[in-house]
Amino acid sequence: MTLAAHAPDTLALFPLRTVLFPGGRLSLKVFEARYLDLVSSCMREQQPFGVVCLLQGGKVRKPGAAAVTTRFEPMGVLAQLVEVDAMSPGVLKVRCAGGARFQWTTLQENRDGLWQASGVTLLPNDPAEPPGERFADAVQALQRAYAALAQRPEAELPDEQHFDDAGWVANRWCELLPVPLAARQQLMALTDPLQRLGLVDEFLRSKQLI
């Protein structure tokens, strides 16, 4: 399946305590009825859903629990289904690929608790920029990290690797580095891939990782 070429009229949102990056991978265990319906709909219509970073509230609704206001970041990333497997009755294991970043103008919470965004706008993909000599150390360190991760059976690595692309390198480092969710969201939202990689490079040097 391929990502929609244009922004959908409406987009179902999946708030999570994580930040999905374009070109990244995300594995989910889905068991709530509203999200099982979301996955079924996306499979049937070959459409993505939107992953947004959850700021307040829970992605899982607990019966009898007091209502908590749900808040999430105003920018997310499209998630395209790559693989869906039934783990057990009523439980799906889902693998997704990160697509374009998006924003919206209005939100609506459906009666089943599923959030729906309208007025969706897709942000442009990162322009192709080589890392250059300035970021050669960051690139080489990521190559070493990926070589080590590839030895782990549980590792979720992108199928395609683009170490010659600054935005791709920055995004992959952002997924690996132990930084707060707020900082990860800010990095994802940066439109200049060289600026994003520059901040990553500064962090790596400050921790003596390169």
C-alpha positions as CSV (number, residue, x, y, z in Angstrom):
1,M,0.0,0.0,0.0
2,T,1.2,3.5,-0.7
3,L,0.5,6.8,1.2
4,A,-2.3,9.0,-0.1
5,A,-1.0,11.5,-2.5
6,H,-3.2,14.2,-1.1
7,A,-4.4,15.1,2.4
8,P,-7.6,13.2,3.3
9,D,-10.7,15.2,4.0
10,T,-10.7,13.7,7.5
11,L,-8.1,11.8,9.4
12,A,-8.5,9.4,12.3
13,L,-5.9,10.1,15.0
14,F,-4.0,7.7,17.2
15,P,-2.6,9.6,20.2
16,L,0.5,7.9,21.7
17,R,3.2,8.8,24.1
18,T,5.8,8.7,21.4
19,V,6.8,10.7,18.3
20,L,6.7,9.1,14.9
21,F,9.1,10.4,12.4
22,P,8.8,10.4,8.6
23,G,10.5,7.2,7.3
24,G,10.4,5.6,10.8
25,R,8.8,2.4,11.9
26,L,6.2,1.9,14.7
27,S,4.8,-1.4,16.2
28,L,1.5,-1.4,18.0
29,K,-0.5,-3.9,19.9
30,V,-4.1,-2.9,19.2
31,F,-7.0,-4.2,21.4
32,E,-9.4,-1.4,22.0
33,A,-12.6,-1.6,19.9
34,R,-12.2,2.0,18.5
35,Y,-8.7,1.3,17.3
36,L,-9.5,-2.1,16.0
37,D,-12.2,-0.4,13.9
38,L,-9.6,2.2,12.8
39,V,-7.2,-0.4,11.6
40,S,-9.9,-2.3,9.8
41,S,-11.1,0.8,8.1
42,C,-7.5,1.8,7.1
43,M,-6.9,-1.7,5.7
44,R,-10.1,-1.7,3.7
45,E,-9.7,1.8,2.3
46,Q,-5.9,1.6,2.0
47,Q,-5.5,4.9,3.9
48,P,-3.2,6.0,6.6
49,F,-4.1,7.2,10.1
50,G,-2.4,10.0,12.1
51,V,0.0,9.4,15.0
52,V,0.1,12.4,17.4
53,C,2.1,12.7,20.6
54,L,-0.1,12.5,23.6
55,L,0.4,15.3,26.2
56,Q,-2.4,14.5,28.7
57,G,-4.9,11.7,29.1
58,G,-4.6,8.0,28.3
59,K,-4.7,6.2,25.0
60,V,-6.5,3.4,26.8
61,R,-9.9,4.0,28.3
62,K,-10.3,2.3,31.7
63,P,-13.9,1.5,32.7
64,G,-15.0,3.5,35.7
65,A,-12.1,5.8,35.6
66,A,-12.7,9.6,36.0
67,A,-12.7,11.5,32.7
68,V,-9.4,13.2,31.9
69,T,-9.0,15.9,29.3
70,T,-7.0,14.6,26.3
71,R,-4.4,16.9,24.9
72,F,-1.9,16.2,22.2
73,E,0.6,18.0,20.0
74,P,-0.7,20.0,17.0
75,M,1.4,18.3,14.5
76,G,1.6,14.6,13.7
77,V,2.9,12.1,11.1
78,L,0.9,9.8,8.9
79,A,1.2,6.1,9.7
80,Q,0.7,3.7,6.8
81,L,-0.1,0.1,7.7
82,V,2.7,-2.3,6.6
83,E,1.7,-5.5,8.4
84,V,-1.2,-6.6,10.5
85,D,-1.3,-9.9,12.3
86,A,-3.8,-11.4,14.8
87,M,-2.0,-12.1,18.0
88,S,-5.1,-13.5,19.7
89,P,-8.9,-13.0,19.4
90,G,-9.5,-9.2,19.6
91,V,-5.8,-8.3,19.6
92,L,-3.8,-7.2,16.6
93,K,-0.1,-6.7,16.1
94,V,0.4,-3.7,13.7
95,R,3.5,-2.5,12.0
96,C,3.4,1.0,10.5
97,A,5.7,3.2,8.4
98,G,5.9,6.9,9.0
99,G,4.9,9.2,6.1
100,A,4.3,12.9,5.8
101,R,3.9,15.3,8.6
102,F,0.5,16.9,8.9
103,Q,-1.5,19.6,10.7
104,W,-5.2,20.3,10.9
105,T,-7.7,23.0,11.6
106,T,-10.5,21.3,13.6
107,L,-10.9,18.3,15.8
108,Q,-13.8,16.2,16.9
109,E,-14.1,13.4,19.4
110,N,-16.5,10.7,18.2
111,R,-18.9,9.0,20.5
112,D,-16.6,5.9,20.5
113,G,-13.7,8.1,21.7
114,L,-11.9,8.2,18.4
115,W,-10.4,11.6,17.5
116,Q,-11.0,12.9,14.0
117,A,-9.1,15.7,12.4
118,S,-10.5,17.9,9.6
119,G,-8.9,20.4,7.4
120,V,-5.8,18.3,7.2
121,T,-2.7,19.8,5.6
122,L,0.3,17.7,4.6
123,L,3.7,19.4,5.2
124,P,6.4,19.2,2.5
125,N,8.9,16.4,2.8
126,D,12.4,17.3,3.8
127,P,14.4,18.6,0.8
128,A,17.2,16.2,-0.2
129,E,20.4,17.6,1.5
130,P,23.7,15.7,1.9
131,P,25.1,15.6,5.4
132,G,28.5,16.8,4.1
133,E,31.8,16.7,5.9
134,R,30.3,18.7,8.8
135,F,28.2,15.8,9.9
136,A,30.3,12.9,8.7
137,D,31.0,11.8,12.3
138,A,27.2,11.7,13.1
139,V,26.6,9.6,9.9
140,Q,29.4,7.1,10.7
141,A,28.2,6.8,14.3
142,L,24.6,6.0,13.1
143,Q,26.0,3.4,10.7
144,R,27.8,1.7,13.6
145,A,24.7,1.9,15.8
146,Y,22.5,0.4,13.0
147,A,25.1,-2.4,12.5
148,A,24.8,-3.3,16.2
149,L,21.0,-3.0,16.3
150,A,20.7,-5.3,13.3
151,Q,22.1,-8.1,15.4
152,R,19.1,-7.9,17.7
153,P,16.0,-9.9,16.6
154,E,13.6,-7.4,18.1
155,A,15.1,-4.4,16.4
156,E,12.7,-2.3,14.3
157,L,14.9,-0.8,11.5
158,P,13.7,0.9,8.4
159,D,13.7,-1.2,5.3
160,E,15.5,1.5,3.3
161,Q,18.5,3.3,4.6
162,H,19.7,6.6,3.3
163,F,22.9,7.6,5.1
164,D,23.5,10.2,2.3
165,D,20.4,12.2,3.3
166,A,20.6,14.7,6.2
167,G,16.9,14.6,7.1
168,W,16.9,10.8,7.2
169,V,20.0,10.6,9.3
170,A,18.6,13.3,11.7
171,N,15.3,11.5,12.0
172,R,16.9,8.1,12.8
173,W,19.1,9.7,15.5
174,C,16.0,11.4,17.0
175,E,14.4,8.0,17.3
176,L,17.4,6.6,19.2
177,L,18.5,9.4,21.4
178,P,17.3,9.6,25.1
179,V,15.7,13.0,24.8
180,P,12.3,14.2,26.3
181,L,9.2,13.8,24.2
182,A,8.8,17.5,23.9
183,A,12.3,17.9,22.5
184,R,11.7,15.0,20.1
185,Q,8.4,16.7,18.9
186,Q,10.2,20.0,18.3
187,L,12.9,18.2,16.3
188,M,10.3,16.4,14.2
189,A,8.6,19.8,13.5
190,L,11.7,21.5,12.2
191,T,11.4,22.1,8.4
192,D,15.2,22.5,7.8
193,P,16.8,19.0,7.9
194,L,20.3,20.5,8.3
195,Q,19.2,22.5,11.3
196,R,17.7,19.3,12.8
197,L,20.9,17.3,12.1
198,G,22.9,20.2,13.5
199,L,21.0,20.0,16.9
200,V,21.5,16.2,16.9
201,D,25.2,16.6,16.2
202,E,25.5,19.1,19.1
203,F,23.8,16.6,21.4
204,L,26.0,13.7,20.3
205,R,29.1,15.8,20.9
206,S,27.9,17.0,24.3
207,K,27.5,13.4,25.4
208,Q,30.9,12.4,23.8
209,L,29.1,10.0,21.5
210,I,31.1,11.2,18.5
